[in-house]
């Protein structure tokens, strides 16, 4: 089997199931090299949530991996010099991969590895940046940014783009269509869609304990309580729409403001951060999931994938990179500008058309099947076994 070395900073809940599935399918051989070092798998302070968090689902089961010694004096993915692994180059040569897949380039080691192995073995890159925050028109700042990024991406043979907005980003920075391979942004759909009766039963019990009415439309936001996610949108909506119940789940720097503004609102429920094992139940607390992000750097919004796999209707802003690919307007949800009036327009429709929500929820479950771990695995396997082979042949 062809051997693929995967370079990424630390274990996360979105990619661990992919690495496990690639190993189980046995169409390529993979090994994951974690550049943060072993500390990247410990309890970490998440500035977005404003608290230390540790995922409660297994992130290292079922695949081969190695934690690489990180000599940075300030280790972590929060800065370029936080990932410094002088020993990784030799470790990769000893493992003898047929190709590299690098997640993110804004780290000292990652950029060095991309540059070093260019022309030696095929270099694949995974990132989910978009141009959604870029201002229109020409500017000196934009010119130099484009110029700098084009220099970086010259070292990449193939970019695994996650969706429409991400593809436009790579194209704008010099990558040709032949270099762009669609590899959809996915989550473990099965974890959210299976055990439907159990999850729904647990959600109903929880709603009863929280005194959330069963006969009202219910809208949920779950995520970091930070400005770019725009959770205050829901507080404003709760004031204007007393016949709709709103739930905000999460922690972050806006938590105190949200609690203050929501004080006295009987149609709003506030819950703290919930870990991964509880999220399939959390999404079923509501009929509708909303992600009203206003940016900046809201690259995709994987919570949309999770909510759709849980069979929820979706409302998301056009600042979410994945909205254009995941939401079919008027079928499983709506894409809005991150402006109050557009959101309120959809809420008025929900009040007038409560019986149509079930159809939207069913559509979400069907649409998200096209964004699966199996599809992403197949994209990677096909590239390694076919296009990488052709690339190697063309060099000989």
C-alpha positions in Angstrom: 0.0 0.0 0.0 1.0 3.6 -0.6 2.2 5.3 2.5 0.7 8.7 3.5 2.3 10.8 6.3 -0.1 13.2 7.9 1.3 16.3 9.6 -1.1 18.1 12.1 -0.7 19.9 15.4 -2.8 17.8 17.8 -5.7 15.4 18.1 -9.1 16.9 17.4 -12.6 15.4 17.3 -13.2 16.1 13.7 -10.2 14.3 12.2 -9.6 11.4 14.6 -12.6 9.4 13.0 -11.1 10.1 9.5 -7.7 8.7 10.5 -9.4 5.6 12.0 -11.5 5.0 9.0 -8.6 5.3 6.5 -6.8 2.7 8.6 -9.8 0.4 8.7 -10.3 0.6 4.9 -6.7 -0.6 4.2 -6.5 1.1 0.8 -3.5 3.3 1.9 -1.2 3.1 4.9 -1.2 6.2 7.1 0.7 7.5 10.1 -0.2 10.8 11.9 2.6 13.0 13.2 1.4 15.4 15.9 3.7 18.4 16.0 2.5 20.0 19.2 4.0 17.1 21.1 2.4 15.0 23.9 1.1 18.2 25.6 -1.2 18.7 22.7 -3.2 15.8 24.0 -3.6 17.1 27.5 -6.2 19.4 29.0 -5.9 22.7 27.2 -7.1 26.2 27.9 -9.4 27.2 25.0 -9.5 31.1 24.9 -12.7 30.9 22.8 -14.5 29.1 25.5 -12.6 30.9 28.2 -12.0 27.6 30.1 -9.9 24.5 30.1 -11.5 21.7 28.1 -10.8 18.0 27.5 -12.8 16.1 24.9 -14.6 13.1 26.3 -14.5 10.9 23.2 -11.5 8.8 22.1 -9.1 10.7 19.8 -6.2 8.3 19.4 -8.0 4.9 18.9 -7.6 2.8 15.7 -4.7 4.5 13.8 -0.9 4.8 13.9 0.4 8.1 15.3 3.5 9.7 16.9 3.9 12.7 19.1 6.9 14.7 17.8 9.2 16.5 20.3 8.3 20.2 20.2 11.2 22.4 21.5 9.2 25.7 21.3 9.4 27.9 24.5 5.7 28.7 24.0 4.3 25.5 22.5 0.9 25.6 20.8 -1.1 26.3 17.7 -1.7 29.9 18.7 1.5 31.2 17.1 3.9 30.5 14.3 6.8 29.6 16.6 4.7 27.5 18.8 5.3 24.4 16.6 9.1 23.7 16.3 10.2 20.1 15.6 13.8 19.9 14.3 13.6 16.1 14.5 10.6 15.6 12.3 12.5 15.6 9.0 14.6 12.6 9.9 11.5 10.8 11.4 9.7 11.2 8.0 12.7 10.0 6.0 12.9 6.9 8.3 9.2 6.2 7.7 9.6 6.6 3.9 6.2 8.0 2.9 5.0 8.1 -0.7 3.3 11.4 0.0 2.7 14.1 2.7 -0.6 15.6 3.8 0.0 18.8 5.8 -2.8 20.4 7.8 -2.2 24.2 8.0 1.0 26.0 7.0 1.1 28.9 9.6 3.6 27.0 11.9 7.3 27.0 11.7 7.7 23.2 11.3 4.8 22.8 8.8 6.1 25.4 6.5 9.6 24.0 6.6 8.3 20.5 5.9 6.3 21.7 2.9 9.3 23.6 1.4 11.8 20.7 2.1 9.8 17.9 0.5 8.5 19.8 -2.5 9.9 18.0 -5.6 10.9 15.0 -3.5 7.5 13.4 -2.8 4.0 14.9 -3.5 2.9 17.4 -1.0 -0.8 17.6 -0.2 -2.3 20.4 1.8 -5.5 20.8 3.8 -6.9 24.1 4.9 -10.3 25.8 5.0 -9.6 29.5 4.6 -11.9 31.6 2.5 -12.1 35.1 1.0 -15.3 36.0 2.8 -13.7 38.6 5.0 -11.6 40.1 2.2 -12.7 43.6 1.3 -13.5 44.4 -2.3 -11.2 46.5 -4.4 -7.5 46.8 -4.7 -5.3 47.7 -1.8 -1.6 47.5 -1.0 -2.3 45.2 2.0 -4.3 42.8 -0.2 -1.7 42.8 -2.9 1.1 41.9 -0.5 -1.0 39.3 1.2 -1.8 37.6 -2.1 1.8 37.8 -3.2 3.0 36.2 0.1 0.4 33.4 0.0 1.2 32.6 -3.6 4.8 32.0 -2.6 3.7 29.6 0.1 1.3 27.6 -2.1 4.0 27.2 -4.8 5.3 24.4 -2.6 2.1 22.5 -2.7 1.3 19.8 -5.3 -2.4 19.3 -4.4 -4.8 21.3 -2.2 -7.7 19.3 -0.7 -10.4 22.0 -0.8 -13.3 21.6 1.5 -16.0 23.5 -0.4 -16.9 26.3 -2.8 -15.5 29.2 -0.8 -12.3 27.4 0.0 -11.8 26.5 -3.6 -12.1 30.2 -4.6 -9.5 31.0 -2.0 -7.0 28.5 -3.4 -7.6 29.6 -7.0 -7.1 33.3 -6.0 -3.6 32.3 -4.6 -2.3 30.7 -7.7 -3.3 27.0 -7.6 -4.6 25.6 -10.9 -7.8 23.5 -11.3 -5.6 20.4 -11.8 -4.1 20.9 -8.3 -7.5 21.4 -6.6 -9.1 18.2 -5.3 -12.6 18.3 -3.7 -12.3 16.6 -0.3 -15.5 17.7 1.6 -15.4 19.1 5.2 -17.1 16.4 7.2 -17.8 15.1 10.7 -18.7 11.7 12.0 -22.3 11.7 10.8 -23.0 8.3 12.4 -22.2 9.5 15.9 -24.9 12.2 15.5 -27.5 10.4 13.5 -27.6 6.9 15.1 -29.5 6.1 18.3 -32.2 8.6 17.3 -34.8 7.3 19.7 -32.5 7.4 22.6 -31.2 10.9 21.8 -34.6 12.3 21.2 -35.9 10.7 24.5 -33.0 12.3 26.4 -33.6 15.6 24.8 -37.3 15.6 25.8 -36.5 14.8 29.4 -33.9 17.6 29.5 -36.4 20.1 28.0 -38.9 19.1 30.7 -36.3 19.7 33.4 -35.4 23.1 31.9 -39.1 24.1 31.5 -38.7 24.5 27.8 -42.2 24.4 26.2 -42.9 21.5 23.8 -45.5 23.4 21.7 -43.3 26.3 20.6 -40.7 26.5 17.8 -37.3 26.2 19.4 -34.0 27.7 18.1 -30.5 26.7 19.3 -27.1 28.2 19.1 -24.2 26.1 20.4 -20.6 27.2 20.3 -18.1 29.7 21.7 -19.6 32.8 23.0 -17.4 35.2 21.1 -18.0 38.1 18.8 -17.4 36.4 15.5 -20.1 33.8 16.3 -22.6 36.6 17.0 -24.6 34.8 19.8 -26.1 38.1 20.9 -28.3 37.8 17.8 -30.4 35.3 19.7 -30.9 37.6 22.7 -32.2 40.3 20.4 -34.5 37.8 18.7 -35.8 36.5 22.0 -36.9 40.0 22.9 -38.8 40.5 19.6 -40.3 37.0 19.3 -41.7 35.9 22.6 -43.6 33.0 20.9 -40.3 31.3 19.9 -38.0 29.7 22.5 -34.2 30.3 22.2 -31.3 28.3 23.6 -27.7 29.4 23.9 -25.2 26.7 24.8 -21.5 27.5 25.4 -19.0 29.7 27.3 -16.8 32.6 26.3 -16.0 36.2 26.8 -19.6 37.3 25.9 -21.1 35.1 28.5 -21.6 37.8 31.1 -23.2 40.3 28.6 -25.5 37.6 27.4 -26.6 36.7 30.9 -27.3 40.3 31.7 -29.3 41.0 28.5 -31.2 37.8 28.8 -32.3 38.4 32.4 -36.0 38.2 32.7 -36.6 36.6 29.3 -38.8 33.6 29.8 -38.3 32.4 26.3 -34.5 32.0 26.6 -32.5 29.2 28.1 -28.7 29.5 28.8 -26.6 26.4 29.2 -22.8 26.0 29.7 -20.3 24.2 27.4 -21.4 20.6 26.8 -18.8 18.0 25.8 -18.8 16.0 22.7 -20.6 12.9 24.0 -23.6 15.1 24.9 -23.8 17.1 21.7 -26.2 14.7 19.8 -28.7 15.4 22.6 -28.0 19.1 22.7 -28.9 19.5 19.0 -32.2 17.7 19.6 -33.3 20.3 22.2 -34.4 22.5 19.3 -36.0 22.1 15.9 -33.7 24.7 14.3 -30.0 25.4 14.6 -28.6 28.9 13.9 -25.1 30.0 13.3 -25.3 33.8 12.7 -21.6 34.4 12.5 -20.4 37.8 11.3 -16.7 36.9 11.1 -13.9 37.4 10.9 -12.3 34.0 10.2 -15.4 31.9 10.4 -13.9 29.5 7.9 -16.6 26.7 7.6 -18.8 26.2 10.7 -18.7 22.4 11.4 -21.5 22.8 13.9 -23.7 23.0 10.8 -22.6 19.5 9.8 -23.3 18.2 13.3 -26.8 19.9 13.5 -27.7 18.5 10.0 -26.5 15.0 11.0 -28.8 15.4 14.0 -31.7 16.2 11.6 -32.2 19.9 12.3 -33.3 22.8 10.1 -30.5 25.3 9.6 -30.2 29.1 9.6 -26.6 30.3 8.9 -25.1 33.6 7.8 -23.2 33.9 4.5 -20.0 34.5 6.6 -20.0 30.8 7.3 -17.8 29.2 4.7 -19.9 26.0 4.5 -23.3 27.6 4.3 -23.2 27.8 0.4 -22.5 24.1 0.2 -24.6 22.7 3.0 -27.8 24.8 2.9 -30.3 24.4 0.1 -32.4 27.5 0.3 -36.0 26.8 1.3 -35.3 23.1 1.5 -33.3 22.5 4.6 -32.8 26.0 5.8 -31.9 29.6 4.9 -28.7 31.6 4.4 -28.9 35.1 5.7 -26.7 38.2 5.9 -25.6 38.7 9.5 -28.1 41.5 10.0 -31.0 41.6 12.4 -33.7 42.2 9.8 -32.8 39.2 7.6 -32.9 36.9 10.6 -36.2 38.3 11.8 -37.7 37.8 8.4 -36.9 34.1 8.7 -38.3 34.0 12.2 -41.6 35.5 11.0 -41.7 32.7 8.4 -41.2 30.1 11.1 -44.1 31.6 13.1 -46.4 31.4 10.1 -45.2 28.0 8.8 -44.5 25.7 11.9 -45.7 22.6 10.0 -43.1 22.9 7.3 -40.2 22.7 9.8 -40.3 18.9 9.9 -39.7 18.7 6.1 -36.7 20.9 6.5 -35.3 18.7 9.3 -35.7 15.6 7.1 -34.0 17.3 4.2 -31.0 18.1 6.4 -30.5 14.5 7.2 -30.5 13.5 3.5 -28.2 16.3 2.3 -25.5 15.7 4.9 -25.0 12.1 3.7 -23.1 13.6 0.7 -20.6 15.1 3.3 -19.5 11.9 4.9 -16.2 10.4 6.2 -16.5 7.7 3.6 -16.5 10.3 0.8 -13.6 12.1 2.3 -11.6 8.9 2.7 -12.3 7.9 -0.9 -11.0 11.3 -2.1 -7.8 10.9 -0.2 -7.3 7.3 -1.2 -8.0 8.0 -4.9 -5.5 10.8 -4.9 -2.7 8.8 -3.3 -3.3 5.7 -5.4 -3.9 7.4 -8.8 -2.8 11.1 -9.1 0.2 10.8 -6.8 1.3 7.8 -8.9 1.0 9.8 -12.1 2.9 12.7 -10.5 5.7 10.4 -9.6 5.8 8.8 -13.1 5.9 12.2 -14.7 9.0 13.1 -12.7 11.0 10.0 -13.8 
